[in-house]
């Protein structure tokens, strides 16, 4: 929505930035429609779509039944018919009922039709833990969807990146899953351009430059990585990379940094086994083996179901665990 004086003075949260990107794309292109549970009248469970139905009407911001498979199937049909739907799934755990539609249909129509039919839709999904939500509300399934050919997977960590990447996703000719780390929805504000802009999908960002260790993360854990950097001795220089796009992976940015430092730590919320960190470690081993001075370390969630709120923060990677991994790699 158009910015208030408070937003101009204090900057935008991640929620504000996503809302602004949606507003601007709906103003620019009348093919863009939003659909999902409570996205209209209530503005979404996290109020990300607040005010959009009032501006664009119930035909473009559509409150749907509680049926994720139906939401996804409808969005696929709209996309195939030439629209640019942006379906919202309230929480990442609710993607399960829509998995068949996403993987067996949205991801495959370009190949199935030999390029005659594309599915230009952006699936918005709050993701990750740290807000004391109940079961099925706090997972990090990005590696599952990165494994599916035909789907692009994006996870920004800042308001600036969220606006630019969401704009790119909506304009993309293929289906994009846009994971929004709910732990940082309103955790800080950032001054970003009011005019529309894009950030290329598939391009990582160097958050801080360094020469001794490469640290790779994405989503909310980027901020635990920053906390860890503040706790390291000044003589340890760490280059922090925010992946931003889960698939396609920016292999060149990762390997350029790994070759420079020779030491790598990967941090993510999802369970360690078959998490995206394993793929990143393999890419580094295959392309940078002769440059490595130590084994690649991973700091991840544990191989258990995300625990309830009392133990939730014990599950998530924190600065202490990250510092320990950085020290081990540095001392190897």
N, C-alpha and C positions, 0 to 999 in steps of 0.2 A: 504494500500500500504506500501512497505518498508519505514522505517522512514528516514526523512531527518535529517541533522545535527541540523536544527532549532528545530525540534520536540524533538530530544534527549536532547537538552539544555533546552528548555522551558517546555517540557511536552506536553500532548495531550489534546485537547478539547474533548467534547462529540462526535462531528462529527468525529474527527480523530479516536477515540476509536472504534466507530461503523464501520467505514471504514476498520480499521485494522482487526476487528473480521470477517467481510465479506471476506476480502482478504485471511485471514488464513484458513477459513473454505472452501473457494473455491479451495485453493491450496491443502488442505487435502483430500477433497471429491469431485470428479467430478460430483456427483449427485446434488450439490448445484447450483442452478440457480437463477438469479435475474430478475424480470420483473416488469414493471410499466411505468408510463408516464414520459418520459424524463430521465430515469435512466441511459441510455447508453451514447449517444453522449454528452449530457449536464451534466451528473453526478448527476442528480436529482435536484429538485427545491432548496434544501438546500446544494447541492453538497456533499451529504453524500456518494454517489456511484462514486464519481469522480475518474477517472483513471481505473476503474474496467473493463469497456468494452475494453479499449485499451489492457489490460493484458489478458483477458480471451475470448474476441471476442464477436460478436453480437449474437451468438447462446446461450451464457450463461448469457449475460446481455442484455436483450431484451427490446427495446423500443416498447411500446404497444399503441394502439389507446386510446383516452380519453373515456374509458368505464370501470368503476370500477367493474360492474357485470361480464364483460368479463374477466378482469384481475383475479378476484377471482375464477371464474369458471375454467379458464385455470389452475390456480395454484392448485386447488383441483384435477383436472384430472392428472396433473403431479405428485402430491403427491401420489395419488392412484396407479399410475403406477411405483412407486418406486423411484421417484426423491425427492429432498429436496428443493422445491421452496421457495424463499423469495420475495413475492410480496410487492411492496411499494404502499401505498395509499397516495397521496400527502399531504392531510390534513384530520384531523379527521372527519370533516363534510362531506367528500366525501365517508365515509363508508356507508352512507345510501343506495345508489344503490346496494351495495354488501351485505347488511344485510341478504337477503334471502339465498345467497350462504353460508355465514358464519354460520348462525344459523340453517338453515334447512338442510344443507348438510355437511359442514366441521365438525361441532360439533357433528353430529349424526351418521356418517358412522361406527364408531367403534361399537356402540350399534346396529345400523341397521343390520350390517353384523355379529353380535355376535363375534366380534373380528377378523374376517377374513380380514377386510380391515381397515387400519388406514390412517390418513391424516397428515403426518409429514411436516407441513409447518409453516413458521413464517411470520406473516403479520406485516410489519413495518409501523408505523403511527406517524408522528409528531402530537403533542397534546398540548393543552392549550393556554392561552392567554399571553399578555405581550409584543407582538411584533408589535402591531398596524396593524394587518391584517384585511381584510374585513370580512363580514358575512360568516359563514360556515368555517372559518379558525381558530377559537380560542376557541373551546369548549373542555370540559373534560368529555367524555362519558364513562369513565372506568366502572362505576357501571352498565351501560346497558349491557355490555359484560360480566362482572363478574356474572351476573344473568343467563347466558346461560350455562347449563351443557355441558361439552365436550370441552369448550374453557378455556385455561389458559391465564391469563392477567398479563403482566409484565410492570412496569414503573420505570426504574432506574433514579437516579438523578445526578450521578457522572460518569466521564469517566471510572474509574476502574469498577464500577458496570455494566455499559453499556456493556463493552467488555465481561466480564465474564457471564453475564446473556444472552446476545445475542448468545454467543457460546452454552450455555446450551439449549436455545430455538431452535436453528437450529438442534441440535442433538436429541431433544425431539421427541418421536414417535407420538405425538398428536399436533393439531393446537394450536399455541401460537400467541396472539396479543401482539406485542412489541411496546408499546407507548413510544415515545421519546419526552420529554418536550422541545419544541423548544426554550423556553425562556432561557434555559441554554446551548443551542447548542454550543455557542462560548463564554460564559460569563466568563469562567476560564479554566485553564489548570491544569493537574494533572500528575505526573510521575507514570506510570503503567508498569508492566512487558511487555516486547516485545514478549516473548513466549506466546503461547496459554494457557489459563486457564479457568476454569468454576466456576460459582457461582450457588449453587443449587436453582432452582425455588421453591418458597414457604418459603424462609428463610429471615426474617426481619433482620435489622441491628441496633444496638444501636449506634447512632451517638455520644451522650454524656451521661454519667451516672449521675444519680441524685437520690434523696431520698424523695423529697417532692411532686412532681407532675410528672405525665407521660404525655408527649406530643407525638402524633402520626401524621405523615404526610408522603407524598410521592411526587415524581416528583419535580417540580420547587418550590413548597411552603416549601420544607425543608429549603431553604435558607432564606425565610422570618421568619421561626421559629428560625433559628440561629441568625438573626438580633434581634428578640424579646428577646432572651436569653441575649444578650449583654446589653439590656436596663433594665433588672431586678435587684433588689437589690442583693448584694452578698449573703445574708442569705437565698435566695430562691433557692433551688436546684432542677433542672428540668432534667428529663431523656427524651431525644429525641430519638424516634424510627423512622427510615425510613423503611416503610413497604416493599418497593421494588417490591414485588409481590402482586398484587391486588387479584388474585385468582389462586391457593389456598392461603388463608390467614394464616399467622403464628400466630395462636391463642395462642400457648403456650408462645411465646415471649411477646405478648401483655398482657396476663393475669399475667404472672410472674412479669412484671413491675407494672401493676395496683394493684396487691396485695401488693407489696412493698410500693408504694407511697400512695394509697388510694384516689388519685385525678387524673382525666384524662381530657385532652383537645385534641380534634381532629381537624386537620386543613386540608382543601382541597379546590381546586378551583371550583369544580363542585357545582351546586345548592344544597342547604341544603336538600330540600325535597327528600327523597328516595336516597340521596347520599350514598356513601360507609360509611361515618361517622355514619349513622344510624345503619348499620349492625354492625360496630365495637362497638358502644355503647351498642347494644343489647347483643353481645357476652360478653362484660365486665359485664353487669348487670346479665346475666345468670350464669356466672362462678365465679364472684368476688364480688357479692352483699354484703356479710358480711364484706368485707374488705374496702368498699367505705366509704369515709368521706365527700363526696360532690357529687352532681349530675354531670354526665359527660357533659362537655361543647363542643359545635361544633362552629368552626369559618370557614365559608364557603363562596362560591359565593352566590349571591342572587337568588331568584326564579324568574329570568327574563332571557330573551334572552341576551346573551353577548352583551353589548353595543358597539357602534363604538369607535374608538381610543380615542376620546376626554374624554370619561368617563370610559374607559377600566380599568385603574388603580384604580378607585374608586370601581369597582366591585370586583377586586381580593383581597383576604385576604392580609393585610399588617402587618408590625410589630406592629403598634399601636393597631389594633384590637386584635391581638394575645396577646399582653401584658395585655390588659384589661381583656380578658378571664382568663388568668393565675392568675391575681390579684383577680378576683372574686372567682375562685376556691380555691385559697390559703386562702382567708378570710372567707370562708363559715363555 
